[in-house]
Amino acid sequence: MTYIARADEQTMTEPVTTKPAIREWWPAVKRGFLGRCPSCNQGKLFRGYLKVNDCCPACGEELHHHRADDAPPYLTILVVGHIVGALMLMVEERNVIEAVWIHMILWPTLTLALALWMLPLFKGALVNYQWALRMHGFETVPNKVDGPGGAS
């Protein structure tokens, strides 16, 4: 007696698992600080001040998966607070500026300027870090650029 498998019967096969290529996180983070695509390092990461492109204009890498949320502002506040706080203490200890009105103009202006400068840097680094670790939807997207981490 021979057994003939019917087309509607399910066959037991092991799922084929292919391990995705490793993405180096440090080059991706450096590209993020520069506002560049994590994959090709050619396209712009942002289309506005903080608005991330849906995909890279150069290589087509999908970037809309990111979930930066509150981390970039938190990191910005943390770093700017330490810089400005240390500078305020240093200036106050050395009595460099004695007029209070100069303090009232200098420190808020410096704080605002540093925060506006650092916020896109931290957001770009975080989005590219998520891409490198295949977080929040980036795990399903294959690399667009061949080689270890794309062009540096």
MARMARLUM-134378 format. One record per residue (C-alpha): x, y, z; residue in one letter. Coordinates in steps of 0.02 Angstrom, whole numbers, plus 50000, padded with zeros to 5 digits. Layout:
<nodes>
XYZA;...
</nodes>
This chain:
<nodes>
500005000050000M;500715016849951T;500285033050032Y;499925047749918I;499935064750000A;498465075649958R;498695093849917A;497595099550060D;498625090450192E;499855101150288Q;501625095150283T;502745096750433M;504235107550388T;505385116950501E;505335135750477P;506845142550390V;507645155650499T;508945167050427T;509885178150545K;509905196150482P;511555204850452A;512315213450603I;512165232150601R;513545241450691E;512765253550814W;514185266050838W;514365271050653P;512475272550644A;512435283950797V;513835294850724K;512825296450563R;511325301350668G;512305315350752F;512685321750577L;510865320050522G;511245306650392R;510395290450343C;510955275950454P;511115264250306S;511985273750167C;512645289550253N;512135299650099Q;510315304550121G;509645317050247K;508815309850402L;507695324950432F;506545334250313R;506255347950441G;506985353350607Y;506435337350697L;505335328550567K;506135312150513V;505975307350329N;504835292550296D;506225284950191C;507975289750142C;507995300449984P;509635292349928A;509455273649962C;507595271450003G;507875264450179E;506235265550275E;506405276950427L;504585279350479H;504705265350607H;505645275850735H;504955279050909R;506045292850980A;504655299751092D;505335308751246D;507125302351248A;507925316351143P;507195330451249P;507685321151407Y;509485318951349L;509545336951291T;508955343451460I;510175332051549L;511695337551449V;511245356051434V;510845356951619G;512535349851665H;513475361351546I;512565377351595V;512525372851780G;514395369651782A;514735385951689L;513625395751808M;514535388851959L;516235392151881M;515805410151837V;515025413252008E;516525406152102E;517775416652007R;516705432552014N;516965435451828V;515275443951805I;514635454951944E;513135463051861A;511545452951887V;510755458951725W;512165450451626I;511755434051714H;509915436551672M;510315438251487I;511775426051471L;511155409951552W;509395408751475P;510105413151304T;511495400351318L;510275387151382T;509055390051239L;510415390251106A;511215374151169L;509535365351184A;508985370051008L;510665364650939W;510755347951031M;508955341951012L;509105336550828P;510795328750863L;510095317550999F;508535313350899K;509575308250747G;510725297750854A;509255289150939L;508335285350776V;509915277950700N;510255268150860Y;508515260450846Q;508875256150664W;510535247850711A;509725237250847L;508215233250736R;506975240450859M;505165246250831H;504885239250657G;506645240950591F;506885222250620E;505825217550470T;506735228450347V;508295221250262P;509855231550235N;509825241950075K;511715243750068V;512835228450058D;514325227050171G;514645229850356P;513525244350404G;513525252950235G;514675266950183A;515475276550326S;
</nodes>
